[in-house]
Amino acid sequence: MIDGLDPVIHVPKRLAAMAILANAPSASFRFLKEQLRLTDSDLSKQMSALEAADYVKSTKDGHGRGASTTFSMTRAGRKAYAAHCAALRALMDPA
């Protein structure tokens, strides 16, 4: 019954970040932090886990204090997110 649920994506904070990235070409660290109401360190931890799974990629712009990080979903991330959402739907409506 829980086949198809991705343990990397299933963590609520990561699932929320993936939902945002699934609906936008990219999102800044700041935007994700504000939308998800996370601390810098918590968001960094969650995005690092998604990046390690090759579900998102980060792009850094600038150096030092004025630097910004932008995240986008990878092709593998889109596929994994779609499969995870399908598994959630199947779990909620097993008929």
N, C-alpha and C positions, 0 to 999 in steps of 0.2 A: 504494500500500500504506500510506503514512503519511498519507493524506487523513484529515482530521478531527482530527488531533492539534493541540492549541492551544499555540502556542509560549509564551504567557504562563503557562498552567497547567503546561506540561510540565516546567518547572524543578523539580527534586525538592523543594526547600524549599517552593515555592508549592503543589505538588501535595499535599504532606503537610498544609499549612494548609487547603487546600480540602477534603481528606478529613475533617479534624476538623470544619470548619464545615458540611459536608454532613450530619453526624450530630448536630448540636446547633443550637438556635435562635441561640446566640451563644457567643462565647468571649472571655475577657479577654486582654489583651496578656500579662499575667503567665502565664496558663495556657498560651497558645501558646508563649511563650518557654521554659517549663519542659518542655513536651511535645516540642518540636522541638529543644531544646538549642541555641538560638541566642543570640547577644548581642543587646542592645537595638537596636543600630544595624543589624544584619543583619535582624532581624525587621521593623524599621521599613521598611527598604528593600524587603523582599519584599511586605509588606502594602501599601505605597504603590503598587507595580506592579499588584497585584490591584485596588486601589481605582481607579487610573487607568483600568483596563480596565472599570470598573463591575461587577466580579465580587464585590466586598465593599464594605460601607460601615462606617464607624467612628462610634462615639458616644463622646464624651468626657464624663466626669462629674467635676465638681469643677474646682478650679484649683490651680496650683502643685504643691507636693510631694505632696499627697494625691490628685492627680488620677488617674483611671483611664480606660483606653480599652478599649472592647469592640467586637468585630468580628462582623458577621453577613453571611451570603451573600445577595446580591441575587437577584432572579428571573433576571436575565441570567446571573449566576454559576452558578446551579443548572443552567440550560440548557446552558451551556458545559461545566460539569463533567461532566454526564451524557453529552454528546457526546464529550468527551475520553475518558471511561472506556469508552464503546462502541468508540471507535477503537482503544484499547489492547487490548481484548478481541479485536477483529477481527485485529489485528496478531499476537497470540499464537496465535490459532486461525483461520488463513486458510481452513480447509476450509469 
